[in-house]
């Protein structure tokens, strides 16, 4: 299959597999950035990527061969705050891959970005990740090479980090939202088209939650419910709303915030771009009542979950949404923070500049695997596009930062389309937006609307960290750069 984002399918290569196995025990670090250790391992997990079947078109329709971890669509790992995971990743696919632990603050060598932080794990290869879980919340993991192809075919998992201080709920539901581009025979249509990649993205028409058209759930009448909602779609921005129950936003990207009633948000919804997550607390109605959760962005509402109130002994009472325990995050010093500004742009020959690494840089001669390079540059950050086509050399970093220093980053969207911007390895504060839609909160991905300016702040952690749009076609066709923190 060939698409605008240059999807390829590689046959097994013995030499490549050997390289992957060698990488299992000794991550290759050629960066000058130093990284901290993880600490004693508390739990070991085996994780493999390969094909499985899922009947996405319906129980009486042809099955679809999707990609999944451990043969389980949206494989879920639950762990405790403070755990140190050792995760042995085996690649059982026919092309190279890595695992990126989205939203987790961890040593740079385990961040999963091929060439920049580790070798690509070839078919038959293995890489061992060591992942510290210092922050509670709702996270996920996914590949960071040929993402349009691999994540587009379903390769993603959920990582839930529980905190013993978490309030008690009567029920909890994980809702993973993803669209699929499917033909009538269950096979995949092209996962990227040039007209989509160069605009808002190539959308799927088969919408699912947890791999189903909708979830029909039950919870005790008058009980308290926690929803963990993840938008892992490649492209779609969603407006999440709740009807039939008082509800409050209690976390964004896994990070607690003072509960905000959903009705107090602009238009009564929370706008989520790809890769963003929210936690919502709600109070169930009386017996027989129904709560509806949906995406209200399109004229035709996608109602992806309903929860019916079952008999219980709980009496009706006033809803006071419980707050979640806050993570202990490095807090930026906003008064002393250095300010940087980056503009998100359409890429043109006149707008994109060539910026290579100095010849003496350890990464100057490193080549990005052709599987991880898009076909065409449509997008750029500050006149610099991630390599595409025949260009495979790493570009120079967008900025060189000092570990432990505070930074304010102003993100200007100069395009006609929204961009969910993700910074690896950090939790940042969203401190201002020109649209005034966003409360101050912690996040790892922020949706920047067309023409909008958003300001974030963070304390820089050591390593080479990518900074990119999480509309996967945009990332693979230029809208990605990196920060070097030393």
Number of C-alpha atoms within 10 A of each C-alpha: 11 14 18 22 31 24 24 16 14 13 12 16 14 13 12 17 19 16 20 24 21 17 20 19 13 11 16 15 18 16 18 15 16 17 18 12 12 15 12 12 13 11 12 14 12 12 17 16 24 18 21 17 15 19 16 21 22 12 9 7 12 16 17 20 18 23 25 25 26 18 16 18 21 23 17 16 14 11 17 16 19 15 19 20 20 19 17 18 22 26 25 20 22 17 21 28 31 27 25 22 24 26 27 26 20 24 21 25 24 21 28 27 24 22 20 25 22 21 24 29 28 30 27 21 25 26 28 21 24 23 21 22 21 19 25 26 30 27 26 25 24 24 24 21 28 26 26 29 26 23 23 25 22 27 25 28 25 22 21 21 20 18 19 10 11 14 11 12 14 14 13 15 17 17 20 22 23 24 23 22 19 19 14 10 11 19 14 17 15 17 28 26 18 17 11 16 27 21 18 18 21 24 19 19 11 16 20 21 20 16 22 18 18 18 18 10 13 17 24 23 24 26 23 22 21 22 18 23 22 26 22 29 29 30 28 21 22 22 19 20 22 24 15 16 19 19 25 26 25 25 27 25 26 29 26 22 19 15 18 18 19 23 16 11 17 12 13 16 21 21 21 23 29 27 29 31 26 24 24 23 28 27 27 29 23 20 15 14 15 20 21 16 20 19 22 20 16 9 7 8 12 19 18 21 18 19 22 20 21 18 13 13 9 11 10 13 9 9 17 15 20 18 18 21 18 19 17 9 17 15 13 20 15 14 9 11 16 14 14 14 12 15 17 26 24 24 23 14 9 7 15 21 14 11 14 12 15 12 9 8 13 13 20 16 14 14 14 20 15 18 20 25 23 29 23 20 25 25 30 27 27 20 21 25 28 27 25 22 14 11 15 18 19 21 20 21 19 19 11 13 21 14 16 15 16 23 23 24 20 19 22 23 22 17 17 13 16 21 27 22 24 25 22 26 26 22 28 27 21 22 18 18 20 14 12 12 13 18 13 14 18 25 23 28 30 29 22 24 21 15 15 17 20 21 21 24 25 24 23 24 27 23 28 27 23 20 20 26 30 28 27 28 33 29 27 32 28 28 31 24 25 22 20 22 22 18
